[in-house]
């Protein structure tokens, strides 16, 4: 049956007449109960195919088919089909189903159900929307926030109240920070910045993401703050800002942090935006940790990637070149590339040209 279902969307081939005959033959051969058993199969593709036949040929009424689909709650395609089938229900049954669907495991289904409920005058809409302000799924919160804003509620004040209430979970704080950022009020910058001192890495990361959304002009300061975070997770935001948003971190800060950290790969990624800064970081890490440890960290492959880069329009400054051609750096390069003489020769050629 999954193979047959695929023929319904087989591109240029037109199998409509054959499929109709096949499905009618199936219905004559198998009972409705047989097909319902298939719809409960653990094999999702079999279940989808059976639901398709039950739906297309009206073998079950809408409430029964929706109930059959809802009982499994393990496939978003079927869950979405159940939501679509609700248009065939009475208003009372629709309300009951949407209240159930708003607790679905699938965020997209919860968002659809919330939108439907907030369009039904019989529902306590403001109460439902306020409860959804702390929903994990952003699309559900989006629906709720838009409804409340249109109704004239001060959503920003509500999130201020929620984030200041305690004790609360890190998830709650992250949601509040994300939504305050989405409301785009610059007056909230200081509030979200204050959460950079949280003991929880996920909250610190959420605070900087919110700060950036509220004040993109501060991206350099945000990137520097993220780089200096003691946890690896929040530090990644610095890389995103530098590589995707054009944030600037002074190389001296990167170099100083590299020499006191074991997260060499992170600082190499930050330095990659400038060819010579990247090479200096490689060399300094190697001189600091030794060639053996550098190989374990993959710095020999990183140096190969450096040689393949083509940013020849930037040049090292005098101090940088002096370090790269110094005895400690040269010794490290020789030891690191002892098994790759061609790479060593290419590196020495590049350094010689830079010095000329």
KEKE-3310 file (N, C-alpha, C; in steps of 0.2 Angstrom, whole numbers, plus 5000, padded with zeros to 4 digits):
npx = (5004:5010:5018:5008:5002:5012:5011:5001:5007:5016:5023:5025:5018:5002:4991:4979:4966:4969:4973:4961:4954:4961:4960:4947:4945:4953:4945:4934:4940:4946:4941:4933:4937:4949:4957:4957:4965:4977:4979:4983:4995:5012:5021:5024:5022:5013:5002:4999:4995:4984:4975:4973:4965:4954:4949:4948:4938:4928:4925:4925:4916:4920:4922:4926:4937:4946:4947:4953:4966:4971:4973:4985:4995:5009:5014:5017:5012:5000:4994:4992:4983:4972:4969:4965:4953:4944:4936:4925:4917:4905:4903:4904:4911:4922:4928:4931:4940:4951:4955:4960:4970:4979:4987:4995:5010:5017:5023:5019:5006:5000:5001:4992:4980:4979:4977:4965:4957:4957:4950:4937:4923:4916:4925:4936:4946:4956:4961:4966:4976:4985:4989:4997:5008:5020:5023:5033:5035:5039:5031:5018:5018:5019:5007:4998:5003:5001:4987:4984:4990:4983:4971:4973:4981:4994:5007:5021:5023:5017:5026:5037:5033:5032:5045:5051:5046:5048:5053:5059:5060:5075:5070:5059:5064:5072:5062:5055:5065:5067:5055:5053:5063:5058:5048:5054:5057:5068:5070:5071:5084:5094:5088:5088:5102:5106:5104:5116:5124:5119:5119:5117:5122:5113:5104:5112:5116:5104:5101:5111:5108:5095:5099:5106:5096:5088:5097:5106:5117:5126:5134:5147:5152:5143:5148:5161:5158:5152:5162:5170:5164:5163:5158:5157:5146:5138:5149:5149:5140:5147:5155:5145:5141:5152:5155:5143:5137:5146:5152:5165:5180:5194:5209:5219:5213:5207:5219:5225:5215:5216:5228:5226:5216:5209:5201:5205:5200:5189:5194:5202:5192:5186:5197:5198:5193:5203:5217:5230:5230:5223:5233:5243:5237:5236:5250:5254:5246:5252:5265:5263:5257:5264:5269:5265:5253:5246:5244:5235:5224:5221:5228:5236:5229:5221:5231:5233:5221:5222:5233:5226:5217:5213:5215:5224:5225:5227:5239:5253:5257:5272:5276:5269:5273:5286:5285:5280:5290:5299:5311:5304:5292:5295:5301:5290:5282:5290:5290:5276:5273:5280:5277:5272:5280:5278:5268:5275:5285:5277:5271:5283:5287:5276:5278:5291:5288:5279:5288:5296)
npy = (4994:5007:5008:5010:5021:5031:5032:5041:5053:5054:5062:5065:5054:5047:5039:5039:5032:5019:5018:5021:5009:4999:5003:5002:4988:4983:4988:4979:4967:4968:4970:4985:4985:4978:4987:4997:4992:4991:5005:5007:5002:5000:5003:5018:5022:5012:5015:5028:5026:5017:5026:5036:5028:5025:5038:5044:5036:5037:5028:5028:5039:5057:5060:5047:5044:5054:5051:5039:5042:5051:5043:5037:5047:5049:5053:5067:5070:5062:5068:5081:5079:5075:5087:5094:5087:5091:5102:5096:5093:5097:5113:5111:5098:5102:5111:5103:5094:5102:5107:5096:5094:5105:5100:5092:5082:5088:5103:5111:5106:5110:5124:5126:5122:5130:5143:5140:5139:5152:5158:5155:5160:5155:5150:5153:5164:5174:5169:5157:5161:5169:5158:5152:5159:5155:5144:5130:5129:5140:5145:5143:5152:5164:5164:5166:5178:5188:5188:5193:5205:5211:5212:5222:5219:5222:5214:5214:5219:5209:5199:5204:5203:5189:5185:5190:5184:5172:5156:5151:5141:5137:5136:5144:5157:5158:5158:5170:5180:5178:5182:5195:5200:5198:5207:5219:5231:5244:5248:5237:5232:5233:5225:5212:5210:5209:5196:5190:5186:5175:5159:5149:5142:5141:5151:5162:5162:5164:5177:5184:5182:5188:5201:5205:5204:5215:5226:5227:5234:5233:5222:5219:5220:5211:5199:5199:5197:5185:5177:5177:5169:5156:5144:5131:5130:5143:5151:5148:5157:5168:5165:5163:5176:5183:5176:5176:5188:5198:5203:5211:5206:5210:5205:5203:5201:5188:5181:5182:5175:5162:5157:5154:5144:5128:5126:5125:5124:5132:5145:5145:5145:5157:5165:5162:5171:5180:5177:5177:5179:5167:5158:5162:5159:5145:5142:5148:5140:5128:5129:5131:5119:5109:5098:5085:5085:5094:5087:5078:5086:5089:5099:5098:5095:5106:5116:5111:5115:5129:5131:5129:5139:5155:5168:5179:5193:5199:5203:5198:5208:5216:5211:5200:5192:5191:5182:5171:5167:5164:5154:5145:5144:5139:5127:5120:5120:5112:5100:5096:5094:5084:5072:5077:5083:5091:5100:5107:5112:5121:5129:5136:5142:5151:5159:5165:5172:5182:5188:5194)
npz = (5000:5003:4992:4982:4987:4984:4970:4969:4968:4958:4949:4932:4927:4925:4934:4939:4935:4935:4949:4955:4952:4958:4971:4974:4971:4982:4993:4991:4993:5006:5023:5031:5044:5043:5036:5045:5055:5048:5048:5061:5061:5066:5056:5048:5035:5030:5038:5034:5021:5023:5030:5020:5011:5018:5020:5007:5001:5010:5020:5034:5045:5048:5062:5068:5060:5063:5077:5076:5070:5079:5090:5089:5087:5083:5071:5061:5049:5048:5059:5055:5045:5052:5058:5047:5043:5053:5048:5044:5055:5068:5076:5090:5091:5084:5093:5104:5098:5094:5107:5112:5102:5104:5114:5107:5103:5093:5088:5077:5075:5087:5085:5074:5080:5091:5084:5078:5089:5094:5085:5088:5095:5105:5114:5129:5124:5127:5139:5135:5126:5134:5142:5133:5131:5137:5130:5123:5109:5097:5086:5091:5102:5094:5088:5099:5105:5094:5094:5107:5106:5096:5103:5112:5123:5135:5131:5132:5145:5152:5150:5156:5169:5171:5169:5180:5190:5203:5211:5195:5180:5169:5156:5155:5158:5146:5136:5139:5137:5124:5118:5123:5115:5103:5103:5101:5108:5112:5125:5133:5133:5143:5153:5147:5145:5158:5162:5157:5167:5173:5181:5173:5157:5146:5148:5148:5135:5128:5133:5126:5113:5113:5116:5105:5095:5099:5099:5087:5083:5093:5091:5091:5104:5110:5104:5109:5122:5122:5117:5129:5138:5150:5147:5134:5125:5125:5120:5106:5100:5098:5087:5077:5076:5072:5060:5052:5054:5054:5065:5075:5083:5091:5086:5095:5107:5104:5103:5115:5123:5118:5122:5135:5136:5133:5122:5108:5095:5094:5095:5083:5074:5075:5071:5058:5049:5045:5036:5040:5054:5057:5054:5063:5075:5074:5075:5087:5096:5093:5097:5110:5115:5109:5096:5095:5103:5095:5083:5088:5090:5078:5071:5060:5049:5049:5046:5033:5027:5028:5019:5007:5006:4999:5001:4997:4997:5009:5021:5032:5047:5053:5066:5067:5056:5060:5071:5065:5058:5067:5077:5087:5081:5068:5071:5077:5065:5057:5064:5065:5052:5047:5041:5030:5019:5007:5010:5020:5012:5004:5014:5019:5007:5005:5017:5014:5003:5008:5016:5008)
capx = (5000:5014:5020:5002:5001:5017:5009:4997:5011:5022:5026:5021:5014:4995:4989:4972:4961:4972:4973:4954:4952:4965:4958:4940:4947:4955:4939:4930:4943:4948:4935:4935:4941:4956:4961:4958:4971:4983:4980:4986:5002:5018:5025:5020:5020:5007:4997:4997:4991:4977:4971:4971:4960:4948:4947:4946:4932:4923:4924:4923:4914:4925:4924:4929:4943:4950:4949:4958:4972:4973:4975:4992:4999:5016:5016:5015:5008:4993:4991:4990:4977:4966:4967:4961:4947:4940:4931:4919:4914:4901:4907:4905:4916:4928:4931:4934:4946:4956:4957:4965:4976:4983:4992:4999:5017:5020:5023:5016:4999:4998:5000:4986:4975:4978:4975:4958:4953:4957:4945:4931:4920:4914:4931:4939:4952:4961:4964:4970:4982:4989:4993:5001:5014:5025:5023:5039:5035:5039:5025:5012:5018:5018:4999:4995:5006:4998:4980:4984:4992:4977:4966:4975:4984:5001:5011:5028:5022:5016:5033:5041:5030:5034:5053:5054:5043:5053:5058:5057:5065:5079:5066:5054:5068:5074:5056:5053:5070:5066:5049:5054:5067:5054:5044:5058:5057:5075:5071:5073:5091:5097:5085:5091:5109:5107:5104:5122:5127:5116:5123:5115:5124:5108:5101:5117:5116:5098:5102:5115:5104:5090:5102:5108:5090:5086:5102:5111:5123:5131:5136:5155:5152:5140:5153:5166:5155:5151:5169:5173:5160:5167:5155:5158:5139:5137:5154:5148:5137:5152:5157:5140:5141:5158:5155:5137:5134:5151:5155:5172:5183:5201:5213:5223:5208:5207:5226:5226:5211:5218:5234:5224:5210:5210:5196:5208:5196:5184:5198:5204:5186:5186:5203:5198:5191:5209:5221:5237:5228:5222:5240:5246:5233:5239:5257:5254:5243:5257:5271:5261:5255:5268:5267:5261:5246:5243:5241:5229:5219:5219:5230:5240:5223:5219:5236:5232:5215:5225:5236:5221:5213:5215:5214:5231:5225:5229:5246:5254:5260:5279:5276:5266:5278:5292:5283:5279:5297:5304:5313:5299:5286:5298:5302:5283:5279:5294:5288:5269:5272:5286:5274:5269:5285:5275:5264:5280:5288:5272:5271:5289:5287:5272:5281:5296:5285:5276:5293:5300)
capy = (5000:5013:5009:5012:5028:5035:5033:5047:5059:5051:5066:5066:5048:5048:5033:5040:5027:5012:5018:5020:5002:4996:5004:4999:4981:4983:4988:4973:4962:4969:4974:4991:4983:4976:4993:5001:4988:4994:5012:5007:4999:5004:5006:5024:5022:5008:5018:5034:5023:5015:5032:5038:5024:5027:5045:5045:5032:5038:5022:5030:5046:5061:5059:5041:5044:5058:5047:5033:5045:5054:5038:5035:5053:5048:5055:5073:5070:5060:5073:5087:5077:5075:5094:5096:5084:5095:5106:5092:5092:5102:5117:5108:5093:5105:5114:5097:5091:5107:5108:5090:5095:5110:5097:5087:5082:5091:5110:5114:5105:5114:5131:5126:5121:5137:5148:5138:5140:5159:5161:5153:5165:5151:5149:5158:5165:5178:5164:5152:5165:5170:5152:5150:5164:5151:5138:5129:5130:5148:5146:5144:5159:5169:5165:5169:5185:5192:5188:5197:5212:5214:5213:5227:5217:5224:5208:5216:5220:5202:5195:5207:5200:5182:5184:5193:5180:5166:5153:5148:5136:5141:5137:5150:5163:5159:5160:5177:5184:5177:5185:5202:5202:5198:5213:5224:5237:5245:5249:5230:5230:5232:5219:5205:5210:5207:5189:5187:5184:5169:5153:5144:5143:5142:5158:5167:5162:5167:5184:5188:5182:5194:5208:5206:5206:5222:5231:5224:5239:5231:5215:5218:5219:5205:5194:5198:5194:5178:5173:5176:5165:5150:5137:5131:5132:5151:5154:5147:5162:5173:5162:5165:5184:5185:5173:5177:5195:5203:5206:5211:5205:5212:5198:5203:5197:5181:5178:5181:5170:5156:5155:5152:5140:5122:5125:5128:5124:5138:5151:5145:5147:5165:5168:5161:5177:5183:5171:5177:5178:5160:5154:5164:5155:5138:5142:5149:5134:5122:5131:5131:5113:5104:5095:5079:5086:5098:5082:5075:5091:5090:5105:5097:5096:5113:5119:5110:5119:5135:5132:5129:5145:5159:5175:5182:5200:5201:5202:5199:5213:5214:5207:5193:5188:5189:5176:5165:5164:5163:5147:5141:5143:5135:5120:5117:5118:5106:5093:5095:5092:5079:5067:5080:5087:5095:5105:5111:5116:5126:5134:5140:5146:5157:5164:5168:5177:5187:5192:5198)
capz = (5000:5003:4985:4979:4989:4981:4964:4968:4967:4954:4944:4925:4926:4927:4936:4942:4933:4938:4956:4957:4951:4963:4978:4974:4972:4989:4997:4990:4996:5013:5027:5034:5050:5041:5034:5051:5058:5045:5050:5067:5061:5068:5050:5047:5028:5029:5041:5030:5015:5025:5031:5013:5008:5023:5019:5000:5000:5015:5024:5041:5046:5050:5070:5069:5057:5067:5083:5074:5069:5086:5095:5088:5089:5082:5064:5060:5042:5050:5064:5051:5041:5057:5059:5041:5043:5057:5045:5043:5061:5071:5080:5097:5091:5083:5099:5108:5095:5094:5113:5112:5097:5107:5118:5103:5104:5087:5089:5071:5076:5092:5083:5070:5084:5094:5079:5077:5095:5095:5080:5090:5100:5111:5118:5133:5120:5131:5144:5131:5123:5140:5144:5128:5131:5139:5126:5121:5102:5095:5082:5096:5105:5089:5087:5105:5105:5089:5096:5112:5104:5093:5108:5116:5130:5135:5131:5135:5153:5155:5150:5162:5176:5171:5170:5186:5195:5204:5206:5188:5176:5164:5150:5156:5157:5139:5132:5141:5134:5116:5116:5124:5110:5097:5103:5098:5112:5114:5133:5136:5132:5150:5156:5144:5147:5165:5162:5156:5174:5175:5182:5168:5151:5141:5149:5146:5127:5126:5134:5121:5107:5114:5116:5098:5092:5101:5097:5082:5083:5098:5089:5092:5111:5111:5101:5114:5129:5121:5117:5135:5142:5152:5144:5126:5121:5124:5116:5099:5098:5096:5080:5073:5075:5068:5053:5049:5055:5053:5071:5075:5089:5090:5086:5102:5112:5102:5104:5123:5126:5115:5126:5142:5135:5130:5117:5102:5089:5094:5093:5076:5069:5076:5068:5051:5045:5042:5034:5044:5061:5058:5054:5070:5081:5073:5077:5094:5099:5092:5101:5117:5117:5106:5089:5097:5105:5090:5079:5091:5089:5070:5068:5054:5044:5049:5042:5026:5025:5028:5013:5002:5006:4993:5003:4997:4997:5016:5023:5040:5050:5054:5072:5065:5052:5064:5076:5061:5055:5073:5078:5090:5076:5063:5074:5077:5058:5055:5068:5063:5045:5046:5037:5024:5016:5002:5014:5023:5007:5002:5019:5019:5001:5007:5022:5011:4998:5013:5019:5002)
cpx = (5004:5016:5014:5001:5006:5015:5004:5001:5017:5024:5021:5017:5006:4992:4982:4967:4963:4971:4966:4952:4955:4962:4951:4941:4949:4949:4935:4933:4944:4942:4938:4939:4949:4960:4962:4964:4977:4984:4983:4993:5007:5022:5021:5018:5013:5001:4994:4993:4984:4972:4969:4965:4953:4945:4944:4939:4927:4920:4923:4921:4920:4927:4928:4936:4948:4952:4954:4965:4975:4975:4982:4997:5007:5018:5013:5010:5001:4990:4988:4983:4971:4964:4963:4954:4942:4935:4925:4915:4909:4905:4909:4911:4923:4932:4934:4940:4952:4959:4962:4971:4981:4988:4996:5007:5021:5018:5018:5008:4997:4997:4994:4980:4974:4975:4967:4954:4952:4952:4938:4928:4918:4919:4933:4946:4957:4965:4968:4977:4987:4993:4998:5008:5020:5026:5030:5040:5034:5033:5019:5012:5017:5010:4996:4997:5002:4990:4980:4985:4986:4971:4967:4979:4992:5006:5018:5027:5021:5022:5038:5039:5033:5041:5055:5051:5048:5050:5055:5063:5069:5075:5062:5058:5070:5068:5054:5058:5069:5060:5049:5059:5063:5049:5047:5058:5065:5076:5072:5080:5094:5094:5088:5098:5110:5107:5111:5126:5124:5121:5122:5118:5119:5105:5106:5117:5110:5098:5105:5111:5098:5093:5104:5102:5087:5091:5108:5118:5128:5134:5143:5155:5149:5145:5158:5164:5154:5157:5172:5169:5163:5164:5156:5151:5138:5143:5153:5144:5141:5154:5152:5140:5146:5157:5149:5135:5139:5153:5162:5175:5191:5205:5217:5219:5208:5213:5227:5222:5213:5224:5232:5218:5213:5205:5199:5204:5192:5188:5200:5198:5185:5191:5202:5196:5197:5214:5227:5235:5226:5229:5243:5243:5236:5246:5257:5251:5248:5263:5269:5260:5259:5265:5263:5254:5242:5240:5235:5223:5217:5222:5234:5235:5221:5224:5235:5226:5218:5229:5232:5217:5216:5215:5221:5231:5226:5236:5248:5258:5267:5279:5274:5270:5284:5291:5283:5285:5302:5306:5308:5294:5289:5299:5295:5281:5283:5291:5281:5269:5278:5283:5271:5274:5283:5272:5269:5283:5283:5272:5277:5289:5282:5275:5287:5293:5282:5282:5297:5297)
cpy = (5006:5014:5012:5020:5033:5036:5039:5053:5057:5055:5066:5060:5049:5041:5033:5034:5020:5012:5017:5013:4998:4997:5001:4991:4979:4983:4982:4967:4962:4972:4980:4990:4982:4983:4998:4998:4991:5001:5013:5004:5003:5007:5012:5024:5018:5012:5024:5031:5021:5021:5035:5035:5026:5033:5046:5042:5033:5032:5023:5037:5050:5060:5053:5041:5048:5055:5042:5036:5048:5049:5036:5041:5052:5050:5062:5074:5068:5065:5079:5085:5077:5082:5096:5093:5087:5099:5102:5091:5098:5106:5114:5103:5096:5108:5108:5095:5096:5108:5102:5091:5100:5107:5092:5088:5086:5099:5113:5112:5109:5121:5131:5126:5127:5142:5146:5140:5148:5162:5159:5157:5161:5149:5154:5160:5169:5173:5159:5155:5166:5164:5150:5154:5160:5144:5137:5130:5137:5149:5147:5150:5164:5170:5168:5177:5190:5193:5193:5204:5215:5215:5219:5226:5220:5217:5209:5216:5213:5198:5198:5204:5193:5181:5186:5188:5174:5162:5151:5144:5140:5141:5143:5156:5164:5161:5167:5181:5184:5182:5193:5204:5203:5205:5220:5231:5238:5246:5242:5228:5228:5226:5212:5205:5208:5200:5186:5184:5178:5163:5148:5146:5145:5149:5163:5168:5165:5174:5187:5188:5187:5200:5210:5208:5213:5227:5228:5228:5237:5224:5214:5217:5213:5199:5193:5195:5187:5174:5172:5172:5158:5144:5137:5132:5139:5154:5153:5153:5168:5171:5164:5172:5186:5183:5175:5185:5200:5206:5206:5210:5206:5205:5198:5199:5190:5177:5177:5175:5163:5153:5153:5147:5133:5121:5129:5129:5130:5144:5151:5147:5154:5168:5167:5166:5181:5178:5171:5176:5171:5156:5156:5160:5148:5138:5143:5143:5128:5123:5130:5123:5107:5101:5089:5080:5090:5093:5079:5080:5092:5096:5104:5097:5103:5117:5118:5114:5126:5136:5132:5135:5150:5167:5178:5189:5203:5199:5202:5205:5211:5210:5200:5189:5186:5183:5170:5162:5163:5156:5143:5139:5138:5128:5117:5115:5112:5099:5091:5092:5087:5074:5070:5085:5092:5101:5110:5115:5122:5131:5139:5144:5153:5162:5168:5174:5183:5191:5196:5205)
cpz = (5000:4996:4981:4980:4985:4973:4963:4967:4963:4948:4938:4924:4929:4928:4939:4941:4936:4946:4959:4957:4956:4970:4979:4975:4979:4994:4997:4993:5004:5017:5029:5041:5049:5039:5040:5055:5055:5047:5057:5067:5063:5062:5048:5040:5027:5032:5037:5024:5017:5026:5025:5010:5012:5021:5012:4999:5005:5019:5031:5041:5049:5058:5071:5066:5061:5073:5081:5073:5075:5091:5095:5089:5088:5075:5063:5054:5044:5054:5060:5047:5046:5058:5053:5041:5048:5054:5044:5049:5063:5075:5087:5096:5089:5089:5103:5105:5096:5101:5115:5108:5100:5112:5114:5104:5098:5088:5083:5072:5081:5090:5078:5075:5088:5090:5078:5083:5096:5090:5082:5096:5106:5116:5123:5130:5124:5136:5141:5128:5128:5142:5139:5127:5133:5135:5123:5113:5100:5091:5086:5099:5100:5088:5093:5106:5101:5091:5102:5111:5100:5097:5113:5122:5129:5136:5134:5143:5156:5155:5155:5168:5176:5172:5176:5192:5197:5210:5200:5185:5171:5157:5150:5155:5149:5135:5133:5137:5127:5114:5117:5118:5103:5097:5101:5102:5115:5122:5136:5136:5139:5154:5154:5145:5154:5166:5160:5162:5177:5176:5177:5161:5146:5142:5147:5138:5125:5127:5129:5114:5107:5113:5108:5094:5093:5099:5093:5082:5088:5097:5091:5100:5113:5109:5106:5120:5128:5121:5124:5140:5144:5149:5136:5122:5120:5120:5108:5096:5095:5088:5075:5071:5071:5061:5049:5049:5055:5059:5071:5082:5088:5091:5092:5107:5111:5104:5111:5126:5124:5120:5133:5142:5132:5123:5110:5096:5088:5092:5086:5072:5070:5071:5060:5046:5042:5042:5039:5052:5062:5058:5061:5075:5080:5076:5084:5098:5099:5097:5109:5119:5114:5100:5090:5098:5099:5085:5081:5090:5082:5067:5061:5048:5043:5045:5034:5023:5024:5021:5007:5001:5001:4995:5003:4997:5004:5017:5030:5041:5052:5061:5071:5061:5056:5069:5071:5058:5061:5074:5081:5085:5070:5065:5074:5070:5056:5058:5066:5056:5043:5041:5030:5021:5011:5005:5017:5018:5005:5007:5019:5013:5002:5011:5019:5006:5003:5015:5014:5001)
residu = (UNK:UNK:UNK:UNK:UNK:UNK:UNK:UNK:UNK:UNK:UNK:UNK:UNK:UNK:UNK:UNK:UNK:UNK:UNK:UNK:UNK:UNK:UNK:UNK:UNK:UNK:UNK:UNK:UNK:UNK:UNK:UNK:UNK:UNK:UNK:UNK:UNK:UNK:UNK:UNK:UNK:UNK:UNK:UNK:UNK:UNK:UNK:UNK:UNK:UNK:UNK:UNK:UNK:UNK:UNK:UNK:UNK:UNK:UNK:UNK:UNK:UNK:UNK:UNK:UNK:UNK:UNK:UNK:UNK:UNK:UNK:UNK:UNK:UNK:UNK:UNK:UNK:UNK:UNK:UNK:UNK:UNK:UNK:UNK:UNK:UNK:UNK:UNK:UNK:UNK:UNK:UNK:UNK:UNK:UNK:UNK:UNK:UNK:UNK:UNK:UNK:UNK:UNK:UNK:UNK:UNK:UNK:UNK:UNK:UNK:UNK:UNK:UNK:UNK:UNK:UNK:UNK:UNK:UNK:UNK:UNK:UNK:UNK:UNK:UNK:UNK:UNK:UNK:UNK:UNK:UNK:UNK:UNK:UNK:UNK:UNK:UNK:UNK:UNK:UNK:UNK:UNK:UNK:UNK:UNK:UNK:UNK:UNK:UNK:UNK:UNK:UNK:UNK:UNK:UNK:UNK:UNK:UNK:UNK:UNK:UNK:UNK:UNK:UNK:UNK:UNK:UNK:UNK:UNK:UNK:UNK:UNK:UNK:UNK:UNK:UNK:UNK:UNK:UNK:UNK:UNK:UNK:UNK:UNK:UNK:UNK:UNK:UNK:UNK:UNK:UNK:UNK:UNK:UNK:UNK:UNK:UNK:UNK:UNK:UNK:UNK:UNK:UNK:UNK:UNK:UNK:UNK:UNK:UNK:UNK:UNK:UNK:UNK:UNK:UNK:UNK:UNK:UNK:UNK:UNK:UNK:UNK:UNK:UNK:UNK:UNK:UNK:UNK:UNK:UNK:UNK:UNK:UNK:UNK:UNK:UNK:UNK:UNK:UNK:UNK:UNK:UNK:UNK:UNK:UNK:UNK:UNK:UNK:UNK:UNK:UNK:UNK:UNK:UNK:UNK:UNK:UNK:UNK:UNK:UNK:UNK:UNK:UNK:UNK:UNK:UNK:UNK:UNK:UNK:UNK:UNK:UNK:UNK:UNK:UNK:UNK:UNK:UNK:UNK:UNK:UNK:UNK:UNK:UNK:UNK:UNK:UNK:UNK:UNK:UNK:UNK:UNK:UNK:UNK:UNK:UNK:UNK:UNK:UNK:UNK:UNK:UNK:UNK:UNK:UNK:UNK:UNK:UNK:UNK:UNK:UNK:UNK:UNK:UNK:UNK:UNK:UNK:UNK:UNK:UNK:UNK:UNK:UNK:UNK:UNK:UNK:UNK:UNK:UNK:UNK:UNK:UNK:UNK:UNK:UNK:UNK:UNK:UNK:UNK:UNK:UNK:UNK:UNK:UNK:UNK:UNK:UNK:UNK:UNK:UNK:UNK:UNK:UNK:UNK:UNK:UNK)
# end
